[in-house]
Amino acid sequence: SAKKQRLFTKRPYAGSLSWLPAHKHQRAATATDPSTSYFTLPKLAYSWGTTIHVLALDLDRKVAANGAPLDRGGSLARLQFDPVSKWEAIEDVVYCRWIDADVLLYMTRSQRMFVFETRLRQETEVCASPPGSIAGQPWVTLATGVEAEPSYAQVMSVYRRRVFAVCGESTVYTGRLLAWTERLELLVEQNRIIDAITLATGFYQGRTGQIVVGLPRQRQDGSNAALEMRRHALVGDKLVELMRTALRQTLGGNKQVSDSVVRALVSVCIEACLAIDKQPLLFGEVFERYAANPRRLRVYLETIEPFILSGDIARLPPQILNAMVDSYGATPQLVRRLGELLMNLRLSPGEFDIDRVLSSCRQHRLWRTFARVWLIMGDPVAPVISILAAASSSGSSSSTGDVITGDDSQSVGDGSDDDDEAPNIVIFDYLDMVIRGRRYPDGKPTKPQNVAEKFSTLVTELILPPVETTSRLLDVEHLQTTFGTLLALLNLSTDRLLITLNHVLGDPFTGLVNFIVKPAAGVAPSKHSDRSLRRASQVKSFMQLVVDTLFVLTTTAYREQSSQLLTKRQNGLLSSFALTLYATRFPLVYLTDSSVAEWASIVLRLDDPSTRVEREYAFELLFKLNPPQSYEDYIEPTRQAGFFRVLELIYRTLEQYDLALRTYLDHPEYVYHRAVFSAIRELAASRRPKALEGIAEFARGSAAELVEVDPESFVSTVEAVSSLSHDGIVAALADQARAQLAYLRALLDPTPEALSKSPGRQNPEMAAADERAPPNIGLSDEQHIVVYPFRSLVPDSEQRSNKHPQAYHERYLELMCLYNPGNVLPYLKQHADLSPEPFRLAYVQSICSKHGVSDGLVWVLVRLGDFSGALTTLIVHMDQETERMRAAVPVAQRDANSEEGEHAPALSDADRERLADHLDRTAHEIDSCVSVCRAALSKLGKDVLAQSAHCHDPDTPMSADAAAKAQSEYRALVSTQLCDLWLALLRKALGYLHHTSRTLDGLAAGDVVTREAWQLVSKRQRWMLQSVLDALIFAASSASSLISLRRIIQQLLSSGPSPSNGQADSVPMSQRQLGAGRSLDIAEIQHLLAVAVSAYKTEAQLMALTNVLVDYDLFTTFAQLVRSQKQGWQMSPESTTSSSAEAAVAPGQRSSERGLCCGKCGEQVFNDQ
């Protein structure tokens, strides 16, 4: 071991060893071994670093156990070392020494001493001396020159295996390992007797974290039973002595002891008595010491509670039980705790004051404890009677004699349903557990089995008396007497009673209990009563007893029409429950055919809508179990009773499938209406000809109702069933337009899109602080944007197919024009590109025009290429909306006597919102007009490109000049048409603004409200005109554009003769020519220029505007407009001298001297070529 590698190379070497010599022990001689003594084998303990190794020295097999050589020749014994134990100390071990056969004392580098038990591998620190106080001898270092820990072999001595001495430089330290009795005596001397009892209890149970000297130690081979008995014998008496001493010292005399000490003492005494199984001591001397003082008695009882609840204490003597009853009967909380304790104890009659406990439970309404105590007494019937009486007296139900009557649709009782002590909860939980052979309230099986069966039989016979159902019994008076408890439970809560019975019937225990039928009260026994009681027919199972009892009650109550016996709801619930039980458990439950027929008649004819579902389910089961001879006889009764499921079964049996499906629609609940589609599919899956015919007849006759239920499901069902077709359904709905509309919508447009909003419309509130709308034209990156105002113009790579006839689509469109015109346009956009064509555009145009669906009409006209007609339609609606807006402008009535400076009222919020709504709709029409113009530009532009490609086609038999002329003429025609469209729109927007300006000029100064309203209209109309100009300038910005902005401006300035205002108003808009109208006056020109120029605030935007607006300075006031806006550009001096006559120069004339110049240097910066 000296050569073992050092693990901690930076510290000095540390090691030690100690031999345990062999010991001689005496023993009794036996027949097999006559020797009276034996020797233990020596042990070697050595340490290296922090590890302690314990080795056992053993002899070779050739040596006898006593050491004598087996070889008479005198051969030497050979030794071998066997590992016994290994331990890791907290630091390097510098000294170790055996002080007992299994105990090793060792010291660490910091001179801390520990005791190590090698067999149990327990370690206990003995003491810690100051570092350096024990001086060792550095023999190894002096002899070898290697740094090592000093040797402590000469400074420590062990005496009598428990006393050790350690020599320091000037001090001798002594220590002693205390035996277990000495440790207890030391604690008693220190007045720590409670700790002594706790330590002794640990000694007794073998639970201690330190080395115990003087007690038998456990063995590794597992043979510890005898050692444990010896330890219990040694420690048990000492522990009892300590408890008696502690009780005498602490509670004897008139000492003032704190409650914490009293509570701690009784706690350790309880644990000690339970450990040594000395409960008589706990319930005798300990209880008597505490019972002398009421305060200490309460501490004793409260301390013992957890041990009772945990099951450690299962029984209590009568004196403690009575003391607990006396102490815990003051308040409801204490009585509840008492009930919990009594439920966890095994009690016997006569052990405590039962009457006092029951009276306390009754006083504080602790019915769970009340029932538990009666079960302890062996009487399971008394709780039922008492709790029912308590429920009756507390108002849970009214009583008449012994019978509780009244309707019980709601559970009643004192306290809420959440209170587990409420009688209406306790009674049914109690019945459920006791009848199923369980203990109340924990639900554990009652032991032994015969007691469980006895309790179950007694309670069942109380509720369901097994008596003969003679004619004398079948009257109300005798039934109230015989079944009084059952009637009381029914009136307490019929629903909970049936739930309880259903749960009980599902328990296998009830199959073990049988009941003997007894003669009814007041009825003489039959002649062969002794034999009849022994017949099998007179022995009933619990299930049969329930059915027979409910049969007697329900049939008698229905026949006598007595509400004192059962209400209609009770009769319906009980009959349904019993018949369901009979139908599902047959043949375990027996009823005669006449009884079944009578009961079925009651269920069928009982007039109680609240139990219709339960009665229908029971009657359906019974109908399937016992089919009638004539199904036709039950058609009308089942229909009157509302048993539509049974009625469907009858019709299916009679193969009247259309009437069978009709029962789903006749059912009062909507969920059955929806189930008709599943029924149709299920019936169609049978593929029977009559079934398919019935489905077709039903679908045609009830098409409108099926559409009302769920049109989508109806459509999917028609497609799934081969005998149905859309043609037949659509024809069947010909006279019901709205139902036909719903069906066609589900067929053609199951997910209709919402109406699209006008894109790009700016909120008018954004321009509240500035009348000028934001610019939207002129930059190069915007000129390459392709705008598709209609979805039908967007290229679609996937061509969708149309799988429905064209007549369906056209009929659907016509119905939508009548009842839902708002969805016409979305539908047209969504289905326009289907193949083959879903609808004819000419037909759509006619129905939209007929029914006034303007948005659909505009869309069709655009698709047909009639852009002028589309724009005319929009302008007509825009004029109508403008007229409605003008009519909505409020006119303030000014008082003639009011002074000029008097405060005038402002525009109300309601008027402002009303005007805003009209202006929003007008703006929407303006946006639609712009979209039409853009669509015309896009479509006609494509036509121009296509015509150009056709003219330049080499295969075309046309000369180059003819092709160029044809192309020029067609381009001029298209340009004229486009310019006329934009001109009409621009004139209309400008006319609205001009009319508003004239109206404002004609208002009096005092018309504040009207002026404010017209100013709001003017602001929004200026914005609309700005949006039209933005779109127009953007459309004319392209180099290859077909629109000439200059031409449109010139036509606005110099139009042909126009009628007067009155004449113009008298001409219908549809008869006016687009682009024709009167000449603009100076005010309108100013409006146009102000709107066109004011929005462009940067140099680049002005240049873009000028590029498309003027070839030269057309207006003499252009420079002033630019300067008034302070936008950095001004006209050259030559430009400002142009006269008004120059404004009428022909469009073809150009002047290279005209252009824009810088305001600072005068250099020309722009010249249009």
Steps between C-alpha positions, in 0.01 A plus 500: 500500500799732544550491125142603427489811287409813691176653373566847636858570398509857634434389861727292725454125512252387767441143614451279805398148600358316798468131589203350679621187679303182531255482790395197695127458563321250721209292375302199604610162381284308258481143386672579176756741652596422857737799525386779736696785340599636163729766356413782261733566210724805510428813284725752341397864440724732303456842347660661198400852427127532559419129456470254786523128418394223740631149430423173676783261567400144411679164515557250224250212464763258638479667838221426744272768634686509835837547319624145543670362185323213336831357385656318790834557340496853636463699174458878548162666449467735202323837543271686259335850518135545407351852447239583762424868455617818330427858604581845364577760766447871456878563496828313537510251787819521706419253778260207555451269797264213582296559814251219451453193283299707250584860597798691368622834632688722255640853487525723193765751394318785676497289821124424488414163654232264370362160595424265210281189533640262240203264483216756470722759327398779734726792592473730804723797580628475856682828551721757332815630672660832405731455196860436606418424861596133453868467408610205291848360430639556145688168490434426135617841383817487707584148388423525129497868421153463343238746623240304697250550780646451847431180693246509785554138616670610825254774597171304514389215725174303528377352829228239539386555140305819574739738676779666303767756586689734271816681605556856385799725546390608847156339536355151518159455336278213613180371349250223552242334276170500688275198502137546404384503862763759587383721215143485626608570859705796383197652323289449813768673712490791256117528540446389140278210582280549188811465285590191705163341422542582131853348501381189686221455247761511227710242686196275525416527131863483387477849346806701601758686304785443752689202629325333788721334756358226715216380279504196274606593151339376184667233293564502129369144454144618582452296820393800705172376653663378821715813522190718454321317780800553729508870410127538569539324835787726600354830384124444555508506879735797500266690270198433724704617798595821320136575408381453857782717627418770248128496589585517871751781466307706244136456598531408865421753769402857424778591263435763237594336168458661162257357248781428253675273753174326585422447133855377420492255794170340400617480138818308587308283744247408230776412257687300761192308613408418140860387433520266801129402465411631845164660422366416849772727636396773257130469583569438871774686685562757226131581458443522876784748537349721228137451601566666836506839324233591238745713308756222484225255412415707191872491406500122541195455281622741230840328491349157461283611202765458223579149620131407477459649154814327374379161630773451760236499773193299405326461835450722803382397846160626615637760742697670224210479255265658752755767582533571131122522461480742798785714368397510134127559532507876547516635143411364153866503398599285798209265440609464138850413618351253744309342213816463296673335794214262569494398133862384529454301819378148551219553744280259687168568669535601862847649464383863503197717557320435174196708584712805562688457174177453305336800664804715419495382139129568478540842662777608263354310199804279449315225319805317369624445854148420607470222242847367584421472870178310431693258277741449786206412713397242240178676399507609132127588493491774765710751297258478207197574715669778696649678201173485308320643804758775524464581133122514539510725808754739343269575209662277240157353439154515651367202692156359562509233764779261415506583128686792349324639197565765241681537173874446515632635176765684699717365782420677825623493853668714759824624362628510148574199286872569547471436878605140562296496823173596330238228560402476132861411421580282800190282467568393142872448556417292804249286314740451210782370721300293746292318238821420309656352814734791567593688813378853522655745424839363390343248260716206604344153495322406820655203679392229554285416201196395698487841673512676164216285368298557815534879483418503128189287554369713786535827311355356180197356678441841659495676162357223281290275723468156332127447560233322299323726251143394579193689387455646848850644487443675169338814638646834602456462875676164527777609264569809708524282809714229347734713285516810721882510507527459123246778442693726736821438309322563171373836618840588638662446158372256241799558274756422769310194613501360147869580463564317827297198390678488167838507673396231744374276220837521332678355804545118499432496874127549448488169314591323825200634693154343463174600661209287616156636420292553811122534534374853485391680812143407594486216245440148623762249387404255234411140572841371401696792634772289654566323173458814289770678696736229399410508132751650262239741369478660849871580508591814309826657403566867563444580133167315489395666823566848355300429186204345683482782754511772236237316296258498792558867578480636144202296383298577812584870488402521132181300547388694806622834360628584848752782532545406867672182393710606198517805281500468123869571485575239765281247324673567168851471646426186702321326214779583256767381743326171577412421137853581388630268770259229390587534130877505554518226768247257353463208585656576841190710566161342444165667428183347368378601155200678647724698736727603214204608289345699785830671582569580134157655471572722800833613355336572168199694628654686792470873440832635628727685253787519750553121487428448130861412415529240778162345423577485127831323561337242730211445262740456207696231687179329597370524144809327369491233770128418459388595147121553475276293280365804315735792446225714345318519832794687656551765230256757631570444875876535453451814291279656766752406768783656300697172473638574156785251524249224566286634221797479265555139606135422421514661156824321416347171602203576274743606222351850484839664475381847401289520813786360705726782384222747560512426873840673521349827381196461727720457806494808728879505550717655231778245541269234358425724202869498411519125552263445208787523252693223674181293504457551125856384431463202730174400335647546154793275589260206522429540123149364537272624219219601734742688719641693204151583378399619845811719523425664165137561589594644839770727357265646239211547739706649784764683298420844643519374859827319434647816353390690809672245725840499328535572126866394483429160656197462272713564191769254610233240575344543155839446342567191712167324442451355156121530500515878548594765246541875503253538213223341701572709809524826306174419324334417833606843630370688199211653694715598799752753380683561825550129567619455141744788552642337813534164325672650195732698725605183680545329163676772301648738754544324835748764627396830343762771517423825675446814300835640400585842625630772275879480517709806544229719647644734753317585818366855479619564854859486370442827318335679791788740548579541129252497214759373256513126458842333490664468157474171319666550160809589308786283619661251268453192718123550502473513123568127466225388736225299332164559665223239472186661638291185447583149604395364163782694334769339714686227307413161638737213429258237630176479305225379732218289373125539533321175584147635528257598223485859382134521596593452868737798496261727316210406728719560803601842368139591439403400853792692644392810308163465670598411858872558544633753246809571705654161415443521124829671418719271717334197343557634148866567572552159657335293225569705186802297392347155541496271201256439339341841536275496811269781386427715198614858536205631301259321736683633805482851350126470452420377853735748665344782300151372576554479876725802535819320607737775390834348606424176317380693195819705489711187526311336212527811281874509560529132410301569181722799414224757541707736715287800406188325624674392820617853570156639418343260752741603770452871427123460525534342847755762593259778402227339705726471801610861457140612497433308819810657652383850406160427651671394822679835541331673797343840446517717811188707572629838607283719722420836344539677835845352573792737491784469253763408754286254689659158542366254241473123559763265352446193280374212713680167517201318357489726194874470458485119509207496258689722253814288545302186409370657179845632411657157565254338261567770240874448539444128453317571174789726391745218569283262298497745210879525515519120502282486187724751323809306598343175386416663166859618464634152578264309272508744207874528530527124458268522200725767341804278551315203355384705196855623445634148510233392254583781258870420504440128457671387174207274426256790502414607139547872567759749386721684744330834438156350536607323818646820644187695409271240650708488812502882528126522450431231758738660748333840446158342552611334823667818621184700433289248688735500799527878507121528490474269803751694705357831381149404614628391840715806545219732391260332742739530797579859408131578462427373851770724641385799295139458614612485862713814458211691350276385782753622757526839323123541511463429872429781740755593764281380783439146366778350710369145512428480129834657414686255719319210335575624148864560598522139607348396167742725310799355681398143417411586137838669455653180622292294251611727217859452614464121485361523145789725392753268665365203307479697177853638521635158590318343203632772263856487634615208290682586177275262305182604675182521300380790711595862422463713807548815295214399275273440798591839645436671169161334470418616852600858403333511159201272473211527267183691582332371814143537624414721790488367854129443492512332163795288600320374803197406294700275269547148636857398560458187293422718195790736545818447300807429705748785467244755387408795717536869552826698503682549828486839658791671677399363844496143377837544332639635825361203688648258251844662503504547874419136559738377231795710610459538875571135580842491339742646745843396372698590191495147361123479527457838332722391215302178458176694502632753246621217276146381444305818553656767275703517186555867576369750751130472429367722778623848595433437870719191528799687646284668761358164604849360540618799701193493723586143598866591569620187329833628361422536127386805310438570134748687280420870439408426141243246609306742716433733205297250305152622431177322533485472127803277507303258704291418194798390287434179317622188673746422219693827532810491720748763618849403608545836677234412757603311816569515871795699634674514836384788718853585612727479196241518222641192327252288311460168678224329303387509140236264367591345167 
